Structures are given as structure tokens and as C-alpha cells.
């Protein structure tokens, strides 16, 4: 009987650990164009010094592999988009949302304020909202395994 209780406790702990792991915003996400519904790229979101960062790790659009940021200014001009940091220094808020002042769109060469959160109905969907003044646009990114 005692062994069964221990096994049940361990099973419960394991299930909670797996459930919590799946709830993280960190990892690799496939971006989906909110206008066309087509995949655009893979973004890796990671934590550094308690803040959220994200970089492009793969371009998925046909014919755009190896694309460079031709519209960018300064040191980013003509740099490869793959490997580019597009989310910088997001801070976690009590409501589970991450907010920050730099979500960079290399296609438009524009920087937006942002809010990022997991879809409360599906933790394999990430909601990414960029703000420019009072106008905003939201995309849904899909979690990649591994």
C-alpha cells in the first residue's frame, strides 16, 4: 500500500512538471502570417538576465532563404535576417504577459512595442501583439516540438 502511495505521488509530481513545462513562452515558435495564414519563420524565444529575447533561427518562406534586411538602417543594413534578434528585453508582468519596447519586423524595418502571452485555451499557441501608437496587430505563433 505504501509503495502505491509513493508511486501515485511521483506520478502526480511528474504530471505537474510536464504540464508546467508545456506552459512556457520559451522555446521555438513557428510564425504564421496573420494576413495569408502561411508560415514565415521560426523564432527562438529565450530568457537572459530575467528578460525575454527572441531571434530568427529559420526562414520558412519559399524563395526567402538567406534574405537580408535591405530596408534596415545603420549597422543592421543588409544583414541576414536569420540570426537577427527581433525581441529585446521583454519584462514579465503579474498577469503572465511579457511586455517590451522592441519587437522588430525586419520585413518592414519597423520597431513596435509588444505584448506576448500564451493562448489561455491552448498553450501551444503564442499570441504576439505589436503596437504602433494606438494601432496594433496580433499574430498567433505555433509551438515547435524539441
C-alpha positions as a printed Julia matrix, in Angstrom:
146×3 Matrix{Float64}:
  0.0    0.0     0.0
  2.81   2.39    0.92
  4.58   1.76   -2.42
  1.35   2.55   -4.28
  1.02   5.88   -2.46
  4.62   6.78   -3.25
  4.11   5.83   -6.91
  0.92   7.87   -7.06
  2.7   10.91   -5.56
  5.57  10.56   -8.03
  3.13  10.24  -10.93
  1.31  13.37   -9.76
  4.58  15.29   -9.46
  5.67  14.14  -12.93
  2.34  15.19  -14.48
  2.53  18.62  -12.84
  6.12  19.07  -14.03
  5.24  18.15  -17.63
  2.18  20.4   -17.55
  4.19  23.34  -16.23
  6.91  22.8   -18.84
  4.37  22.97  -21.67
  3.12  26.31  -20.34
  6.3   28.28  -21.0
  6.62  31.02  -23.62
 10.25  29.97  -24.09
 11.29  27.68  -26.92
 10.89  27.64  -30.68
  7.8   29.02  -32.39
  6.64  28.92  -35.99
  5.41  32.34  -37.06
  2.24  32.49  -39.11
  1.43  35.49  -41.29
 -1.87  36.83  -39.94
 -2.84  38.07  -43.41
 -2.02  35.0   -45.54
 -2.1   32.2   -42.94
  1.22  30.89  -44.29
  4.29  30.04  -42.16
  7.04  32.66  -42.32
  9.81  31.58  -39.99
 10.97  30.05  -36.73
 11.69  32.26  -33.75
 13.54  31.06  -30.66
 12.37  32.84  -27.52
 14.74  32.65  -24.58
 15.4   34.23  -21.2
 18.56  36.2   -20.45
 19.07  38.03  -17.14
 15.37  37.56  -16.35
 14.23  39.24  -19.58
 12.7   37.82  -22.77
 14.59  37.84  -26.04
 13.85  36.3   -29.4
 15.82  35.66  -32.57
 15.07  34.35  -36.03
 16.52  30.85  -36.37
 15.0   29.82  -39.71
 13.17  31.37  -42.68
 10.33  29.17  -43.93
  9.0   31.22  -46.85
  9.9   29.8   -50.25
 12.46  31.93  -52.04
 13.29  33.98  -48.93
 16.02  31.74  -47.53
 19.12  33.82  -46.87
 17.15  37.08  -47.12
 18.88  40.23  -45.88
 17.38  43.26  -44.18
 17.57  45.62  -47.15
 15.17  48.17  -45.62
 17.13  48.38  -42.38
 19.29  51.36  -41.45
 22.66  51.61  -39.75
 24.52  48.51  -38.61
 21.57  46.24  -39.5
 21.55  47.32  -43.16
 21.9   44.28  -45.45
 22.48  41.9   -42.51
 20.97  38.39  -42.74
 17.54  38.12  -41.13
 18.35  34.61  -39.95
 20.09  35.03  -36.58
 18.68  38.54  -36.08
 17.36  39.5   -32.64
 13.77  40.66  -33.09
 12.53  40.66  -29.48
 14.57  42.59  -26.94
 14.29  42.85  -23.15
 10.65  41.9   -22.58
  9.57  42.01  -18.94
  7.17  39.58  -17.31
  4.08  41.06  -15.68
  1.9   39.59  -12.93
 -0.82  38.65  -15.44
  1.6   36.29  -17.24
  2.11  38.65  -20.18
  5.52  39.77  -21.38
  5.79  43.38  -22.48
  8.54  45.45  -24.0
  9.52  48.26  -26.31
 11.31  46.38  -29.09
  9.62  43.9   -31.39
 11.45  44.35  -34.68
  9.91  43.44  -38.04
 12.83  43.04  -40.48
 10.46  42.87  -43.46
  9.18  46.4   -42.78
 12.29  47.55  -40.87
  9.99  48.82  -38.13
 10.11  48.55  -34.35
  6.99  48.12  -32.24
  6.11  47.98  -28.58
  4.87  44.47  -27.79
  2.82  42.2   -25.6
  3.27  38.41  -25.72
  1.21  35.79  -23.93
  0.19  32.15  -24.19
 -3.29  31.48  -25.52
 -5.21  30.55  -22.33
 -7.15  27.9   -24.28
 -4.1   26.34  -25.97
 -0.59  26.64  -24.5
  0.88  25.6   -27.87
 -0.22  28.95  -29.31
  1.61  32.17  -28.57
 -0.15  35.5   -29.07
  2.24  38.21  -30.27
  0.87  41.74  -30.46
  2.83  44.68  -31.84
  1.77  48.27  -31.12
  2.43  51.43  -33.07
  0.78  54.3   -31.19
 -2.82  53.1   -30.58
 -2.87  50.73  -33.58
 -1.98  47.09  -33.03
 -1.75  43.8   -34.89
 -1.77  40.32  -33.33
 -0.28  37.13  -34.73
 -0.62  33.57  -33.46
  2.62  31.59  -33.42
  2.69  27.8   -33.07
  4.95  25.9   -30.67
  7.51  23.61  -32.27
  8.48  20.39  -30.52
 12.03  19.88  -29.38
